[in-house]
Amino acid sequence: MKEKIKQLAARFHSETVEIRRHLHAHPELSFHEKETGQFIARKLGEHGIRHEHGWGENGVVAYIEGKNADRKTIALRADIDALPIAEANQVPYKSQNQGVMHACGHDVHSASLLGVARILDALRGEFEGTVKLIFQPAEEKLPGGASILISEGVLENPAPAVILGQHVLPALATGKVGFKPGMFMASADELYVTVRGRGGHAAVPHECVDPVLIASHIVVALQQIVSRNANPIVPSVLTFGKINSTGGATNVIPNEVKLEGTFRTMDEQWRAIAHGRMRNMAEGIAAGMGGSCDFRIEKGYPFLKNDEVLTLRSRQFAAEYLGEENVIDLPMRMTAEDFAYYSQKIPACFYRLGTGNVARCITSPIHTDTFDIDEDSLLTGMGLMSWLAVKELEVF
């Protein structure tokens, strides 16, 4: 079976590369993946693979039924949306949608899963059970497409026993993959802070209430939420990535300043406590300096916890398929993923797919305008996921 999967992956590789390039050239933002969903549904239809289009409006769910289809069901997931980034790469498949780019590798995930569909469809007479393929929209934007699909019943009828997902990792060489059992990725909340004062001439600050100064104190003071309030054994990150004012200038103190940031952690109890402390501290500082503060928290994705038994088992299957030397152990990450919603519902394994190639200068990180992949990684992407699916269907 392993050799058959590798042969089929090689056979479908050029087709999968073409699919990836098409998706890369036609990226669409979260909740706007209309043409992407239609393209995926069309590709599945061309090969007679049963599917449903319209999950979360633009998502697609397909079914590969082997012998004794009711014996066991597992799910495989790929995300399909892109990011608001203008691509700088000069390649034939460069984004044709100005200001939108597949800079997080979702084109790779989707193309790989379409390759998996082709492989498993060719082998459906040689395994038992059902594989549910989830092409999920809106991973990059709250509330997250995963939460929407779950509410629509994607984990029901039939209910998968487990779910697997993969994500590109350009720091890892093509041909390698990485696993991390247990706590893997952080929760992620968005912070929107409006600091209000009283504007005026910068030469007479005593006649004003300076919201720029107040905001500066808030940014600095809130760092103690992590450095002095968080338990050192609980990873936490607080970062403000944006600050601006309305109407300010070199000689003008504005009426208000806006801050935007993120708070991430691995513990739900501490997460709730931190929310309250941040809000109270910011509002107290603003009031003490004569101004006011509106501290809004958009609660985002939960932490992603890989099921330990499933992940260790998947790691072993990966070593059987790729060789032990090509499977690495990953550290915990403070990045976030809406795959976490699945991991809160059923046993889940989210692993990383190596896509880098130093010799070919393919090293740019995700979320950058020069991100690209070594397309040989698609061989691993579709081949390994097919192998993991077949092996997991054998487990009871």
Secondary structure, 3 states (H helix, E strand, C coil): CHHHHHHHHHHHHHHHHHHHHHHHHCCCECCCCHHHHHHHHHHHHHCCCCEEEEECCCEEEEEEECECCCCCEEEEEEECCEECCCCCCCCCCCCCCCCCECCCCHHHHHHHHHHHHHHHHHCHHHCECEEEEEEECCCCCCCCHHHHHHHCCCCCCCCCCCEEEEEEEEEEECCCEEECCEEEECCCEEEEEEEECECEECCCHHHCECHHHHHHHHHHHHCHHHHHHCCCCCCEEEEEEEEEECCCECCEECCEEEEEEEEEECCHHHHHHHHHHHHHHHHHHHHHCCCEEEEEEECCCCCEEECHHHHHHHHHHHHHHHCHHHEEECCCECCCCCCHHHHCCCCEEEEEEEEEEHHHCECCCCCCCCCCCCCCHHHHHHHHHHHHHHHHHCCC
